[in-house]
Amino acid sequence: MKTAICYYSTHHGNTLKVAKAMTQGYDTDFIDLSTQQEASLEGYDLIGFASGIYAFAFHPSVIAFARKCLPQGKPVFFVYTYGGAKGTGTREIARLAREKNARVLGEFGCRGYNTFGPFRLVGGSGKGRPTQEDLQRARSFFQELMAKL
Ligand SMILES: Cc1cc2nc3c(=O)[nH]c(=O)nc-3n(C[C@H](O)[C@H](O)[C@H](O)COP(=O)(O)O)c2cc1C
C-alpha cells in the first residue's frame, strides 16, 4: 500500500507537518508542488492533496497538478491548514476529483500559524498550531481512512 501526498506548504510548512505526522509509519512519498508541477501517480494506491489555504482556497498549483496528473478512479483525500477563514476550502479540489471519478475518502483541516499581511504586525495568528493534539487528531483521521480502503 503506497501513498503519495502532493502538497503546497510554503508559508510555514504547517500543512506538510500535518501530512507527515498523519502518515508516519506508512509508506508515503511527498511531492512538493512548489517545485514540481508534474509526476506520475499511476503507481500509488492512495493519493492525498494537501495545501495551506491562500486567499480562501487551496493553492492553484494543487488544482492544476491534480487536473494534469490525477489518473482516473484513484482513492483520494484532502489535507489543509488555515489561519482562521478557510473560505471555499476543498471545494475546487473535490470538484476536480469527481471529474476524475476518484473515490474521496475524507478531508482533514486544522489551524496553522499565520503571519500573512497584518497578522505579522501582531506576531501572527494561530501561534503553536498545529499543536500536538492537532497532529494526534490527524493520525487518527489517517488510521480511520486506511481502514476504509
Ligand atoms: C498569501 C497568503 C494568503 C492566506 N490566505 C488565507 C486565507 O484566505 N484564509 C485563512 O484562513 N488563512 C490564510 N492564510 C494563512 C494560511 O492558510 C496558514 O498560515 C496556513 O497554515 C499556511 O499553510 P502552510 O504553512 O502549509 O503554507 C494565508 C497565508 C498566506 C501566506
The ligand as an SDF file (V2000), in Angstrom:
LIG
                    3D

 31 33  0  0  0  0  0  0  0  0999 V2000
   -0.6080   34.6260    0.8280 C   0  0  0  0  0  0  0  0  0  0  0  0
   -1.3780   34.0150    1.9890 C   0  0  0  0  0  0  0  0  0  0  0  0
   -2.7740   34.0180    1.9710 C   0  0  0  0  0  0  0  0  0  0  0  0
   -3.5030   33.4690    3.0370 C   0  0  0  0  0  0  0  0  0  0  0  0
   -4.8710   33.4690    2.9770 N   0  0  0  0  0  0  0  0  0  0  0  0
   -5.5690   32.8980    3.9910 C   0  0  0  0  0  0  0  0  0  0  0  0
   -6.9980   32.8490    3.9310 C   0  0  0  0  0  0  0  0  0  0  0  0
   -7.6430   33.2890    2.9910 O   0  0  0  0  0  0  0  0  0  0  0  0
   -7.6650   32.3080    4.9740 N   0  0  0  0  0  0  0  0  0  0  0  0
   -7.0030   31.7650    6.0640 C   0  0  0  0  0  0  0  0  0  0  0  0
   -7.6490   31.2720    6.9660 O   0  0  0  0  0  0  0  0  0  0  0  0
   -5.6520   31.7780    6.1350 N   0  0  0  0  0  0  0  0  0  0  0  0
   -4.9240   32.3250    5.1290 C   0  0  0  0  0  0  0  0  0  0  0  0
   -3.5520   32.3310    5.1860 N   0  0  0  0  0  0  0  0  0  0  0  0
   -2.8850   31.6570    6.3110 C   0  0  0  0  0  0  0  0  0  0  0  0
   -2.5050   30.2120    5.9350 C   0  0  0  0  0  0  0  0  0  0  0  0
   -3.6200   29.4940    5.4490 O   0  0  0  0  0  0  0  0  0  0  0  0
   -1.9630   29.4340    7.1490 C   0  0  0  0  0  0  0  0  0  0  0  0
   -0.8820   30.1070    7.7340 O   0  0  0  0  0  0  0  0  0  0  0  0
   -1.5610   28.0320    6.7030 C   0  0  0  0  0  0  0  0  0  0  0  0
   -1.3120   27.2520    7.8480 O   0  0  0  0  0  0  0  0  0  0  0  0
   -0.3380   28.0610    5.8090 C   0  0  0  0  0  0  0  0  0  0  0  0
   -0.0050   26.7500    5.4620 O   0  0  0  0  0  0  0  0  0  0  0  0
    1.4980   26.3350    5.0720 P   0  0  0  0  0  0  0  0  0  0  0  0
    2.4240   26.7180    6.2000 O   0  0  0  0  0  0  0  0  0  0  0  0
    1.3720   24.8590    4.8910 O   0  0  0  0  0  0  0  0  0  0  0  0
    1.7890   27.0490    3.7850 O   0  0  0  0  0  0  0  0  0  0  0  0
   -2.8040   32.8900    4.1520 C   0  0  0  0  0  0  0  0  0  0  0  0
   -1.4030   32.8960    4.1540 C   0  0  0  0  0  0  0  0  0  0  0  0
   -0.6920   33.4440    3.0980 C   0  0  0  0  0  0  0  0  0  0  0  0
    0.8210   33.4360    3.1240 C   0  0  0  0  0  0  0  0  0  0  0  0
  1  2  1  0
  2  3  1  0
  2 30  2  0
  3  4  2  0
  4  5  1  0
  4 28  1  0
  5  6  2  0
  6  7  1  0
  6 13  1  0
  7  8  2  0
  7  9  1  0
  9 10  1  0
 10 11  2  0
 10 12  1  0
 12 13  2  0
 13 14  1  0
 14 15  1  0
 14 28  1  0
 15 16  1  0
 16 17  1  0
 16 18  1  0
 18 19  1  0
 18 20  1  0
 20 21  1  0
 20 22  1  0
 22 23  1  0
 23 24  1  0
 24 25  2  0
 24 26  1  0
 24 27  1  0
 28 29  2  0
 29 30  1  0
 30 31  1  0
M  END
$$$$
